[in-house]
Amino acid sequence: MKSVLAILLSVTLFTGCQSTKKQEDVVTPVAMSHTAVMGISAFYYCANNQWPASIDKINEYEAQRKAMPHINVNWSNLKSISNYTSKPNYQLTSNIKQPDNSLIKLTSGQKAPNCDGNNAELQGAYVNM
């Protein structure tokens, strides 16, 4: 869980430092969603010994487990702007439309987490913009 919080803080600091106010308004919520999906997917992996098959499965698992309740994910928006793959590792790529109609590509992913009881330690986690 500490790894998820460290990534969340890093993404928040990165998007806050690298973006103008207008870009923050559209990029930060998606970046925070990527962070939440990383954590939820790691917990799912530990519970099921496999990655979730889709964004819908991640959403369903979060609704049941409440692994990341402090982050408000707009699941329908995330699904509409993103491509999710689960093989061999989890990767989520979102194309975020800017106010000037340009796109910012945000990609996150990770390798299989270390699982210990109810804890999931992220491995090889990244967020690229």
C-alpha positions, 0 to 999 in steps of 0.5 A: 500500500505504501508503494501505491501512495508513493506513486500517487504522490509522484503523479500528483507532483509531476502533473502539477509541475509539468502542466498549465492550469488548463492542462491540469484540469484535464490531465490530473484527473486521468493521471489520478485514475491511472494511479488508482487503476494501478493499485486496484489491478495489483490487489486484483492480481494478488486475489486472482493470480492474474490481471483483470481482463478489462477496465470493467473488471477493474471497476467491478473489483473496486466496487466490491473491495474498495481498494482505492476509495480516496480516488474518484475515478470517472470509469466511463470517461476512462474507458472511452479514452483508454486502451487496456491490455493485461498480457503479459503485464498490465498497461493502460494508455489514455489519449487525453484531449486538450482544450486546443484539441491536441492530445496528450498520451498517458501510459501506466503499467506494472509487472506482477506485484509481490503479494503478501496477505492483503497487501500488494507491492507494485513492481516495475510500476510506471506512469509516462506522459 
